[in-house]
């Protein structure tokens, strides 16, 4: 005579407990996975943007000489910004111009405001006459700093720590789309006499350009860190340093 049949399975309570545990684990891990993926994607986009604009400046410099001679003086910053942009555009492929209006709006290129950016308004630093965006969705703006009696010395000398600084290139790696946060999708490159450099590199020690001040406190001098260290860990820990800790995992 055989005994009662043995039934294998889970009770409803056990199933609900298991689902609850899985849900908790997913809620803890999935956001981190998504954020890591987004950061890796942004790093690739920024490096590509840097290579694109660097190549264009290299070819323009080879054709026109160093940047400090690109603007005839006297000229104001806006006019010089347009002059520099006009020398760059022939070496940029498949770009769309996005002219801004009097309120500094820049439809299709830049958002009108950014978080973690000092002042919040990107338009304060935009050359509203000639913004442009590449076919892969990256927006560029060139802002000159080499066009009057005072600032021309930034371009040709070492005044106030701005060694050979002729201006900046503002970059939004996905245009006006979010998150519109300095250090996440909004970055700066520095225009030197003979090259382009990402802002916040190890050599940028002036407080307005340094990684330790501008990136960690505001987010607007992070491009150098992203390109050379290939991480955005400054978003997660604040004890990073060019001469020491290069990632949050490092002790």
C-alpha positions, 0 to 999 in steps of 0.5 A: 500500500503506497503512502500519500503523494508528495507535492513539491511547490511554493506557498503563496506567501513564499512566492510573495516574499521572493518577489519582494526580495527580487524587487528590492534588489532590482530597485537598488541595482537597476538605477546604478546600471542605468547611470553607469551606462549613461556615463559611459555613453557620455564619455564616448560622446565627449571624446568624439566631440573633442576629436571633431573640434580639435581636428577642425581647429588643427586644419584651420590653424594650418590654413590661417596661422595661430588663433591670436591672429584670426580677429582684426582689432579693434573688434568686439567679442561677438564679432571675433567669435563669429570670425573664429567660427567662420574659420572653423566651419569649413572643416566641420562636416554636416553641421546645422546653424542655430542662430539665437535670438535677443533673449539668448535662446538657441533653439535646436542647439542649447538649452536656455539654462543649465544646472550646476552652471554658475549663473545657470544661464548658458546664454551669458557665454554663447555667441548667439550669432553662430551656434552649430550642431553636428549630425550626431546631435552635438552642439558647439558654440565658440566664444572669443577672449582675444579681441580687446586691449585687455583680453588679447594678452590672455591669448598671447601670454600668461596673464592671470594664469590664462596661458595662451587662452584665446576663448572657449568652446561650449559643448552640449553633447546632446543639444537641448535635450536633458539633463542639461547639467554642467559636468553631465552633458555640458562641457567647455574646451579651451581655445589656445593659440595653436590647439584646443584643450579640454578645460580642467586638465591637470595644468589648469591651476587657476581657480576659474579653470581648475578641476578642484574648484570649478568641476567639483564645486560647479561642474563646468571644468570637468572635460579634462577629467572625463577625457583623460581619466575616462570617468565621471566619478566627480559626480559621486565623490568629491575627494578626487585629485589629479595628483592622487585619487583618480576614481571613487574606487581608489582609496 
